Amino acid sequence: MSDISILTLALLMLHWGLIIGFTIRVIMRRRPVGVSLAWIAIIFSVPLLGVLTYLAIGENRISEQYVRRARAIRAEYVQWQKSLDEQALIDHSELYAEASPLLNQARSVSGFPALPGNRLKLIEDFQSVFRSIIDDIDRCKRTCHLEFYIWHPGGLADGLQDALLRAVKRGVTCRVLVDAFGSKGFLASPSTRVMREAGIEVQDALPAGILYMFLSRADLRNHRKLIVIDGEIAYTGSQNLVDPRNFKQDAGVGQWIDAMVRIDGPAVEALAGSFIQDWEVATGVGLDRLRSNSDIRPLPTTGTVPVQAVPSGPGWMPMAIHQLLLTTLYAARRELIITTPYFVPDESLLSALVSAAHKGVDVRLILPERNDSLLVHYSSRSYYADLLTAGVHIHCFQGGLLHTKSISVDGELCLFGSVNMDMRSIWINFELSLLVYDREFTRELRQMQLNYISRSVAIDSHDWQRRPRWEHFIENGVRLASPLL
């Protein structure tokens, strides 16, 4: 046998060895059927490139360092979560009928109970968000903890940095945790150097790069947005530390539109503990030393609102937020209003929306008219026909990239935070959401959603069906990759 024949045979064996080996690997991972079939198709179509792509982003592999640190603090973290049950004295008879099952499920999958006695303030524009945060930082006395996906220098974000510099001069312990990919520019900027030199602790979460691809999945990201001040005040929602007036202005989508909520009351302890875990996993700092500066303690009631923190991500209970989203959608009896910038649902979420509309629920989906991700834009549109046929109302927001993530159910309860209704956010990202079991706050959030609708254009089902056939083809073609988006 010639050398060429031997080489050809070896390459052929390698070719089929990769296909068979990684097909078995995909099957044994027991991922959702659509995801598994999509990866198998890629591996068969372009074996070598498909295998390399699968190794990079096909599995939710978390670095061994992350796993080791998370495992080391797990028992103590769970014990602390259980201690919060003593404060979870909620009268279920006063809740909306559909709230109790959701509350119990969220407790089971996230570890956090719903804590009563909070005061919430919904903040709907970025100027007010930054102004409120800066005012609270200027009043803080002990600790200021920030955790964000994106910090983009410039504009009002620089004003927040100045507030942190003033705080650290007063002796306040300031810690900043930002995603290594989302805040790559910030971490390499003079802003980070100035903050570190002043004594502010700045840490990147989930380091990214070519070398890290061999240690963990490349696109696992910390997508949370959280501020905890003195362990007494917290902010969370969808707003990154960016001034929309100078952020992604070349993307052609307009200014990003976000909302945040300011919280004071017992639920702040849960959010403070969530930051502590993330900081410990990112830095390896001992919990005892960190807790001594964190003011994690039971807080007095300041209002009447029950709030439940729901951190989610691939590390612990990866299906938590997916299960809770389904329960939230199925809980609706009269009305369901959803805002999300990235809408790429799996079959179960799509079925939940269609089923809600079929049983007479007024389902309204508010999405940005233009999206900064072309693949998500076309994939989202591929679902419109099914939704419109079922009676779902789809509103395309015209005032910029609507980035707020919110769900209101029957005007009685709501979900608000950083999680998008797409598979990346649900399965891959570390997210933070709030379940709020309060009619007054939900109606306030619902009014914000209605304001978005007033700045939107509703899609007409008949007009949608008459679009050019090439648009249908592109959308349906991109949809084939939606399990991987």
Steps between C-alpha positions, in 0.01 A plus 500: 500500500644840401568783743220700338252217555604467863462875554161497328384211715629670815318823413183308422520318834561833678205653314256230606658464841430869571145475367410184691684596819352847530154386391506254792627781726211728396244224553634412844478863615119472483449860391165620359421309182521805274842594637633146465374461143645837399845403629487156338411665167797737532739218592388291200510796260842641587665243729826672595362854523184366661695313767716804576189720523333245725803489727495881523129564561314169485506409869452704814848420622597715796865536597635264763598799713141628497364157588752454781428837659124463465512153654711625791241756609186311398412353838545829686309690230204260514496517879483878483217481246305274736542756779297744290195277549460649847418834335271353232181549698264553209126458532423297188129574538574861406685405182356467152368145456767409243786644707547230763601217259745734328641615833550142619661393173738797503601411856576143393708582194679817611531445875360843587164546672276797429570766763221743600522858617692666216468837332557514124548793267483440126732733305426520129765728347878480507556855630287431807669161548848651509390798710340275761798260516752784528297664780494171694873442447570851627311411819648153554710440811641148490478299176411548137480189279437512125454208257433563130533342160610822328678806633561743216698815590356836407211727589306417813704183557798726574288688752432170679873424497565839661248415773688177574829691518343740751366208700830314524664822624246498787611149593219314326591151375418500127496187286423480129437168321459524123479237229834443332350504149220755536731749675818418309549860391442634851745256658771614258418870540663769716178504706578159649859597575387818677245311707746231605765757591242676718426178691186380323508124447424426134464135395413336170251211503535195276829587326477473121758438231647236271679316780190494718306326222672176597400543866137607471233590247602825332163675514394428858441853627401680819202703380384622843441864591518563874602769747493455878578799722575455871306174484184712526418625151511306174443564132437244228337480159622526141713818501872448444747764617485680168374838389267415207591827331852377425460122504485299173393805305626341178272194538208676333246409770473830687546546872454204730188523718525344846346497846628430849342452840630642827434275800529547872380245751563132585548389136824700484667235717430237233646723227803582714562129549471440128777753439713342772481160332590643160792695645630199690486279191676765291772587753534212747483751787404329824133537586571590863715798406260610232191468716657712771485794257172416332233579758308185414238492772122496549351837413191671641188531289467824306186428299249230414632340181600128495808451280681182398852507355565244226864470392540258210778356290671184380683436826217401736150384396551607134133438417371729778412811300360298209262318734399823671435676170269216396313510830469878475355482147255223591391694812327768293121491502410837348806688377867439425731783391865431416790723403828351383764621255602149393215262424611152394278260697525124499197288415377483861500879546339550159230246590438676832440832322276340236307306764444814706356680197281201410344490846402867473789675672583842354865434407706801395862466394706820473825471301737758351440580133875487438747269671876517540520128416404423141467126568268561797301751292423249226456205734249696713294588194471132406276446805260786426265306271429231760444760770282728289285208383441403864392855585817635663540876448853593390610862543820627339654776713610803295690707755836320502620159608253404772727316742263466798420141603165469674189284527177610668229245575136608538615828656570304820861376490806557285846379409765765445876487454773410253370181336400508132257260339767327297697181551832675559360694794311200637763226464839671473508836679511569871191715555313666785123542514246615756156351552278767650170391654337839534206647313601865537856454373383269222250760382779758498716268291201420279450873438862522388431213259191680367714810446731285288197380301398861437839549331465182295337382178281189517557232238194415291467125446373529141773745399758277659395200291525705180869579545740401218580129490873567526447650846318184611788293367772698680309503828423129490857422399643695793245335727672166440793639699280649773576220750862615488435875527 
